Amino acid sequence: MTVNRGYGDFRRSALLEKTREVLYSVLPVTLIVVLLHATLTPLETAVLVRFLVGALLVVFGLTFFLLGVDRSIAPLGDLIGERIVRGNRLGPFVIVVFILGFVLTLAEPGLVIFSGQIESSTAGRIDAFALLMVVSIGIGAFLVLALLRIVFKLALYKLLVLLYTLILILGFFAEPEFVVIAFDASGATTGVLAVPFLLAISLGISRLDRSSLSQEQSSFGTIALVSVGAILAVMLYGTFRADTAFLEAPSNHEALNDGVFRVYLHTLSDALFETVLVFFPLFFVFIVVQLFFIEFDPRRFQRFMGGFAYGFSGLFLFLLGVNAGFLEVGSQIGGDLAASGVYVYSIGVAFLLGVVAVIAEPAVYVLTHQVEDVTSGYVSRAAVLVALSIGVGLSVALAALRVFIEPLEVWHYLLPGYALAIGLGYFTPKTFVGLAFDGGGVATGPVIATFVLAFIHGAADQVASADLIRDGFGMIAMVAMMPIVTLQLLGLIFQLKSKKKGV
């Protein structure tokens, strides 16, 4: 009885902790919406209530989903990472890692939402499931490359220079819309599901290295490489795609006037179908791993199954809340502010959304702890958080500015930004290089990939000179780029401080 009660207390404690993390992420955006409703962009009562119900569903959904990740996905990744090296049989595990990377990408909530928005914006010319498949293949292939880099101790910054040079070359041949979609898809991929698994499997492999310095450096960088895989996969898809009629995107800024709960009933079946679609392959791979590679004891198997149940129910609630409440209000507020003609309102609100989204992102707090640990306290958590929040706020504001200034393209931001990021890699301590590129994925959490993206997309839909795809997307890419530069600059500061103190 004592053991069971302790385990129940542990589960309740984990539930409360995850609920608190998600509340900190969703509540600031909810308060901003309520404030805007009372001042600049009044919403219909039914729309506001749907948003609040959606926010509640997102909180519960992300809470259960994250519990499922902690109980099943992350431990599974850790075990696979250790077995890859201990078994000295890379061949079979490379196949398993590719499949896991593939199915995990299919189940990433941010990417599921993003691909649906792309399908809607292109009137179905780019199929959401096809885009998911393309990105998943890229992620699976580059997850294998990331793990081989750790096993064979390849230099991360050299690989990144080579790969981003290839991206630059492909950028001259791919359609501009696909360039924007590719970078956004990369940011949306590294979310609440992919990041824990990727970090766990990387740590599982690097932990077996006896050199603490090598372990520290190799444990970072996996997210950076799989993000490149998503970009290259989508750009190649766009380069060899013959149909470009999707460029004529229709307007989709439509208010739903179907009451409060009718919209949720209408969205219920779609959310359930998407959840089954993305979780079935993940569950199937787990069963294959159990039968042919790692035989779990009954207690651990039961724990994994419980984790999948949490994850399934959480993803369903998350998709239901986002599709029926969050996206509509984000798009409507963005469109109303843009239609007012006072563009400073849109840019200011965009900056505020970026700041609160990254400050409230739970994964950012994990990242700030990592930086503080790596630098032995020389670079404080507060300094990292302030730098990231200002950087992400500026990137969202610049994305909003691009909507109103027709000549501005996403490449005008990304090209010099990534050139600076790659250049800094030659001077920044190598631990910070992997940490910085991983940080780009960490910053693009569920709020950025849903509400903030819908805000920018709604603004582009209401500005006559703006293109719905070229200007409505690209924000996630900019948010993912900013931490790469910011954290490497902090790495240089740490290096200078260390030299002065003789460390």
Secondary structure, 3 states (H helix, E strand, C coil): CHHHHHHHHHHHHHHHHHHHHHHHHHHHHHHHHHHHHHCCCCCCHHHHHHHHHHHHHHHHHHHHHHHHHHHHHHHHHHHHHHHHHHCCCHHHHHHHHHHHHHHHHHCCHHHHHHHHHHHHHCCCCCCHHHHHHHHHHHHHHHHHHHHHHHHHCCCHHHHHHHHHHHHHHHHCCCCHHHHHHHHHHHHHHCCCCHHHHHHHHHHHHHCCCCCHHHHHHHCCCHHHHHHHHHHHHHHHHHHCCCCCHHHCCCCCCCCCCCCCCHHHHHHHHHHHHHHHHHHHHHHHHHHHHHHHCCCCCHHHHHHHHHHHHHHHHHHHHHHHHHHHHHHHHHHHHHHHHHHCCCHHHHHHHHHHHHHHHHHCCHHHHHHHHHHHHHCCCCCCHHHHHHHHHHHHHHHHHHHHHHHHCCCCCCHHHHHHHHHHHHHHCCCCCHHHHHHHHHHHHHHCCHHHHHHHHHHHHHHHHHCCCCCCCCCCCCHHHHHHHHHHHHHHHHHHHHHHHHHHCCC
